[in-house]
């Protein structure tokens, strides 16, 4: 009877031991970007589109993504390896605003205004980020101006 009890415990414990991943969970590391207003008076601004660019240490684009909701951007982790990066975030950079993307690099990114509309409706921020450990979460706070 005692042997049967031990055998049953081993059979129950075996799936628990083989189900563990040794490499970590992919959603538990990366770059987390949070967008905040540099001036609290802008907090009532209607956000229609957030555009995020991540450039490597040479200024070459690593990734680009568009977000309709700041909460979706804050919930996302961008899996990037260890290194130096420039992160650029633009808010409401859509028509009549545009982006000069020919040969886009971190140093050459420019926002243009197509109409005579006030430029104070688009906001931006750039930050240099150091990712020291690619297996952890690195958080960068982007203060939009």
Beta strands, then each sheet from edge to edge (+ up, - down):
strand 1: 30-37
strand 2: 50-55
strand 3: 61-67
strand 4: 77-78
strand 5: 83-91
strand 6: 97-99
strand 7: 111-113
strand 8: 123-131
strand 9: 137-144
sheet 1: 4+ 1- 9-
sheet 2: 3+ 2- 5+ 8-
sheet 3: 6+ 7-
end
